[in-house]
Amino acid sequence: MRVAVFGLGYVGSVSAANFAADGHDVIGVDVNAEKVAAINAGLSPIVEPGLEQLLKDAVESRRLRATTSTAEAIAETDLSLVCVGTPSRKNGSLDLSYLIRVCEQIGDALKDKPSYHVVVIRSTVLPGTTHGHVIPTLEARSGKKYGEGFGVSVNPEFLREGTALKDFRQPPLTLVGHNHAYDAAPTKALYDNIEAPLYSASIRTAEMIKYTSNAWHAVKVVFANEIGNLCKRVGIDSHDVMDIFCRDEKLNISANYLKPGFAFGGFDQIVETGKKRIGILGFSFKAGTDDLRESPMVILGEALLGKGYELCIYDRNVSLARLMGANKEYIEQQIPHLSRHLCDSVDDVISKSDVIVIGNGAPEFAKAVEGCRADQTVIDLVRLPIDFAALQAHYDGICW
Ligand SMILES: NC(=O)c1ccc[n+]([C@@H]2O[C@H](COP(=O)([O-])OP(=O)(O)OC[C@H]3O[C@@H](n4cnc5c(N)ncnc54)[C@H](O)[C@@H]3O)[C@@H](O)[C@H]2O)c1
């Protein structure tokens, strides 16, 4: 492919050298003439292990050259990767001035280009930036319409400085955000030689995934340091702890506990409905258990009762536990005030309530909820697999 790379910093020069090594014809563009001259001389504009040799090979094989001319680069390529800086301002907000400027320049160049050109945003940007800034700027300056005269996709970068070449070759994943398949296809084709799972998403979702990843890495560092401070205080080596902690790839380093859902928050959503008759489907802390100790639904139920709400609760396992088993005593002794509100069936709860709160993912709940009336509200704390085409009630998810 014929590719332009805008911004020859850490991300741009690594991308340009690697795409050239993979056989693409690459033109690097930078406003900094010294960086352009360095690349054309086969020298690396940044310190990154292995990059200089890769750049030298790419320039010698005539697969890579650099220029300060946006017009030249746009005219001679089919796709542009935007890798300009998006630094943080002092107040933490994002400085989009470089991004907007490069979009103005690309837009000006697109005005005179007869063929379709895809602009790929590789810089890290907040969700909404591509639709709010990139596309309007390109449309205004080119006089063309997004999706007709030019395309846009988002392809966030996951490399780390110091191991950038290895990270480029073996990324955790390749992510392409797009709204049109014909913009995604050339973006994905760039990665034909990279062995990594490739995921597609909408442009806004892809922007958010990059921020979610950065935030998660920060959370990990902060968590490890909190554990480290505790360990230091009590004379335990924090690295011994985390070495073994990280060996648990089922519960610790895994997808578990990373889906938005209940246990914290949600009470306000019920209060805001303004309705007083509340049905709860699922009372134990997860489907398939009768254990009510520690169940956040018990705390929620008590809060609602205390505020004078009418409650109607159904949980098949809890009903069984009330008759026999280990939790019979707990129900009778610890929560008699709540057990009085246990109903006999899902239908009983639905017929007696204005708001139906889904507390766990028992398999019978999704179908039952689809039968709720249009004047009822369903507050889903677990994300049931509901067929929304069949649902008449108002639906509200806790974090979705
Ligand atoms: N550095 C990293 O490790 C890393 C990793 C992942 C994502 N990112 C993201 O990638 C983006 C680029 O980061 P970087 O570290 O490579 O930035 P950088 O500051 O090293 O390089 C940016 C380059 O863009 C050039 N530039 C500015 N305006 C231009 C214009 N109008 N036309 C052409 N070139 C222009 C600058 O001269 C500079 O050479 C940022 O959004 C950053 O957040 C960086």
Ligand as a Chemical Component Dictionary entry (heavy atoms), coordinates in Angstrom:
data_LIG
# 
_chem_comp.id                   LIG 
_chem_comp.type                 NON-POLYMER 
_chem_comp.pdbx_formal_charge   0 
_chem_comp.three_letter_code    LIG 
# 
loop_
_chem_comp_atom.comp_id 
_chem_comp_atom.atom_id 
_chem_comp_atom.alt_atom_id 
_chem_comp_atom.type_symbol 
_chem_comp_atom.charge 
_chem_comp_atom.model_Cartn_x 
_chem_comp_atom.model_Cartn_y 
_chem_comp_atom.model_Cartn_z 
_chem_comp_atom.pdbx_ordinal 
LIG N1  N1  N 0  5.177  7.589  22.803 1  
LIG C1  C1  C 0  4.486  6.528  23.139 2  
LIG O1  O1  O 0  4.991  5.603  23.781 3  
LIG C2  C2  C 0  3.053  6.410  22.727 4  
LIG C3  C3  C 0  2.404  5.163  22.856 5  
LIG C4  C4  C 0  1.075  5.051  22.458 6  
LIG C5  C5  C 0  0.397  6.169  21.962 7  
LIG N2  N2  N 1  1.039  7.369  21.863 8  
LIG C6  C6  C 0  0.277  8.499  21.298 9  
LIG O2  O2  O 0  0.716  8.692  19.955 10 
LIG C7  C7  C 0  0.729  10.098 19.622 11 
LIG C8  C8  C 0  2.132  10.507 19.198 12 
LIG O3  O3  O 0  3.013  10.343 20.303 13 
LIG P1  P1  P 0  4.586  10.487 20.130 14 
LIG O4  O4  O 0  5.174  10.129 21.458 15 
LIG O5  O5  O -1 5.029  9.761  18.915 16 
LIG O6  O6  O 0  4.693  12.076 19.886 17 
LIG P2  P2  P 0  6.026  12.953 19.563 18 
LIG O7  O7  O 0  5.846  14.233 20.253 19 
LIG O8  O8  O 0  7.246  12.119 19.804 20 
LIG O9  O9  O 0  5.930  13.175 17.978 21 
LIG C9  C9  C 0  4.967  13.960 17.380 22 
LIG C10 C10 C 0  5.532  14.486 16.069 23 
LIG O10 O10 O 0  4.490  15.135 15.350 24 
LIG C11 C11 C 0  5.070  16.207 14.633 25 
LIG N3  N3  N 0  4.027  17.129 14.173 26 
LIG C12 C12 C 0  3.337  18.046 14.906 27 
LIG N4  N4  N 0  2.458  18.689 14.113 28 
LIG C13 C13 C 0  2.600  18.170 12.868 29 
LIG C14 C14 C 0  1.981  18.443 11.615 30 
LIG N5  N5  N 0  1.037  19.375 11.490 31 
LIG N6  N6  N 0  2.363  17.724 10.531 32 
LIG C15 C15 C 0  3.328  16.769 10.649 33 
LIG N7  N7  N 0  3.947  16.482 11.803 34 
LIG C16 C16 C 0  3.587  17.172 12.899 35 
LIG C17 C17 C 0  6.059  16.798 15.638 36 
LIG O11 O11 O 0  7.019  17.620 15.009 37 
LIG C18 C18 C 0  6.658  15.519 16.236 38 
LIG O12 O12 O 0  7.791  15.100 15.505 39 
LIG C19 C19 C 0  0.218  10.809 20.878 40 
LIG O13 O13 O 0  -1.181 10.986 20.762 41 
LIG C20 C20 C 0  0.528  9.835  21.997 42 
LIG O14 O14 O 0  -0.322 10.005 23.094 43 
LIG C21 C21 C 0  2.350  7.499  22.225 44 
# 
loop_
_chem_comp_bond.comp_id 
_chem_comp_bond.atom_id_1 
_chem_comp_bond.atom_id_2 
_chem_comp_bond.value_order 
_chem_comp_bond.pdbx_ordinal 
LIG N1  C1  SING 1  
LIG C1  O1  DOUB 2  
LIG C1  C2  SING 3  
LIG C2  C3  SING 4  
LIG C2  C21 DOUB 5  
LIG C3  C4  DOUB 6  
LIG C4  C5  SING 7  
LIG C5  N2  DOUB 8  
LIG N2  C6  SING 9  
LIG N2  C21 SING 10 
LIG C6  O2  SING 11 
LIG C6  C20 SING 12 
LIG O2  C7  SING 13 
LIG C7  C8  SING 14 
LIG C7  C19 SING 15 
LIG C8  O3  SING 16 
LIG O3  P1  SING 17 
LIG P1  O4  DOUB 18 
LIG P1  O5  SING 19 
LIG P1  O6  SING 20 
LIG O6  P2  SING 21 
LIG P2  O7  DOUB 22 
LIG P2  O8  SING 23 
LIG P2  O9  SING 24 
LIG O9  C9  SING 25 
LIG C9  C10 SING 26 
LIG C10 O10 SING 27 
LIG C10 C18 SING 28 
LIG O10 C11 SING 29 
LIG C11 N3  SING 30 
LIG C11 C17 SING 31 
LIG N3  C12 SING 32 
LIG N3  C16 SING 33 
LIG C12 N4  DOUB 34 
LIG N4  C13 SING 35 
LIG C13 C14 SING 36 
LIG C13 C16 DOUB 37 
LIG C14 N5  SING 38 
LIG C14 N6  DOUB 39 
LIG N6  C15 SING 40 
LIG C15 N7  DOUB 41 
LIG N7  C16 SING 42 
LIG C17 O11 SING 43 
LIG C17 C18 SING 44 
LIG C18 O12 SING 45 
LIG C19 O13 SING 46 
LIG C19 C20 SING 47 
LIG C20 O14 SING 48 
# 
